[in-house]
Each structure stands twice: as C-alpha cells, then as structure tokens.
C-alpha cells in the first residue's frame, strides 16, 4: 500500500507517513531487532520508545511507525526528514527519502555526527530528557541533519540537489545553513529559529548555538569569508558573528552580541565532565558548555 506524494491517511498510527514500512511493527519492539542492533544510540532510542509507549499508549503506534519499523537510525532519519521536506506534486516523498538515505550512506562521518548530536542534546538541554524526543520533535536537530545530507551532496558536486535541501530546510525549519558549511559532531541548535550559517563557515565539535544566531560574511570580501568556531563554544541567543574570524575553543558569545574580531576563551581550570562514546568513537559532552555557566533558556 502506498500513498501518493505527502498525503497522510487515517492509517498514520499504523504506517510511516510515506506509507512504506521497512519491517513489521511491534509496539513493544519485540521481534523488530531494534533494541539489540549493536548500535548503542539506536538501541537506546528504541528503548525510549518502548518506555514512552508503556507510559502513554496513545503514542505507541505513532512511535512504532516512526522508529521501530525502521532497520536503522539512518533509515528512520531519511524517512522522517522526507515526510517533512517533500513538496506535493513536485518533490515526491519516496524520491526525497532515497536521496537522503543515499547521501547518508555514502558519508559515514555524517552518521557518526548525527549520533553525537543526539547525545549532545540529551545531555545538555534540560528540556530534552530522551533522544527520541530530540529525533522526532527538535527542529534544530532535524535542520542540522538535513544540512548533513546537503553537505554530503555538495561535496560530491551535486550542487542543485544540495541547494534544494537547503531551501526546503530553511522553509520548513526556519534554519538556513549553506550546504558548503562544515559542521562537526555533538552540535546542539537550541530552539534554532533564525539561525543562519554561511558557505565557508566552520563549526567544530561540541558547540551549542541558540536561536537567531548569524555566522555570516561582511560582504566586503569573497572567498573564505565566514567565521570559524572552535570546539566547545557556546553562542547565546541573537549574536551576529561576521567575517573570517576565529571563535576560540571554549569561548562564550553572549546574547545579542556583535562580533567581527577573533574571540578567545578566558583561561580557567577545566572541570571534569562525563564523557560519552558512541559507535563512531567521537567524544560528546566531554565538558558541557552548560557546566561553564549554567543553562541559558
């Protein structure tokens, strides 16, 4: 049974939004092979689905279709993004799902960074207790994953497809990241609305960015013209960081700031923090930005 384009039927609690199921659904997860895949992040997400379904049966089949029916995090992510980014009559959901899945499959580093992003949001955001909530509902996370697929296509020279994904993510999520921008793992885009990141920007690992942040150019130069953000940086709500400037490891940019010069973190003793590893081997939340000054909400 297949649904045309993006139209949802009354079977939403039985099927994924694209109407195509990769495996039979079991609300408990038994027999799905989901909770013993050897992928720690995916298995934990599936366990969270089961916990939520037991506490709130209303979401059981909804979660099962979105997560437990899929064989992997990549397959679930491609289907979830495609359901949100498709265009009825112009960009079919199934075609878009295949494009996203192919881009992620061809670039394993994107999959590693996706897992680090999930862990980062779960660990740093007091409002997000479970990775599955981030995966399903956090538009900053979803916009970032759309960018990862777009960047993979951009790196292959598939400019038109990459720009299409950028445009759709900007329209749907309100987050505009040029597909040429290079973004590391363990990134949290908190609230995310109005985030703009330019073509030659670089964002390294374990960075937290709140809403309405611009990493832009000055329009005075061409070429490499956007900021370079180091590991563990925290950027509050509303700053504009302009030009090819360096934000040093561990620096904090306050809300509403305007920055056009290199910024370095003040020297301070490093606090010990929990270190999580996932299948990609990258550390995430090694020293949480929240531990340096408390969460910003």
Secondary structure as GFF3:
##gff-version 3
##sequence-region A 1 297
A	DSSP	alpha_helix	40	55	.	.	.	ID=ss1
A	DSSP	three_ten_helix	57	59	.	.	.	ID=ss2
A	DSSP	alpha_helix	60	63	.	.	.	ID=ss3
A	DSSP	pi_helix	64	68	.	.	.	ID=ss4
A	DSSP	alpha_helix	73	85	.	.	.	ID=ss5
A	DSSP	alpha_helix	93	106	.	.	.	ID=ss6
A	DSSP	alpha_helix	108	124	.	.	.	ID=ss7
A	DSSP	alpha_helix	131	137	.	.	.	ID=ss8
A	DSSP	alpha_helix	139	155	.	.	.	ID=ss9
A	DSSP	alpha_helix	159	173	.	.	.	ID=ss10
A	DSSP	beta_strand	176	177	.	.	.	ID=ss11
A	DSSP	beta_strand	182	183	.	.	.	ID=ss12
A	DSSP	beta_strand	188	189	.	.	.	ID=ss13
A	DSSP	beta_strand	196	197	.	.	.	ID=ss14
A	DSSP	beta_strand	202	203	.	.	.	ID=ss15
A	DSSP	beta_strand	208	209	.	.	.	ID=ss16
A	DSSP	beta_strand	214	216	.	.	.	ID=ss17
A	DSSP	beta_strand	228	229	.	.	.	ID=ss18
A	DSSP	beta_strand	234	235	.	.	.	ID=ss19
A	DSSP	beta_strand	240	242	.	.	.	ID=ss20
A	DSSP	beta_strand	246	247	.	.	.	ID=ss21
A	DSSP	beta_strand	252	253	.	.	.	ID=ss22
A	DSSP	beta_strand	258	259	.	.	.	ID=ss23
A	DSSP	beta_strand	276	277	.	.	.	ID=ss24
A	DSSP	beta_strand	283	284	.	.	.	ID=ss25
A	DSSP	alpha_helix	290	293	.	.	.	ID=ss26
###
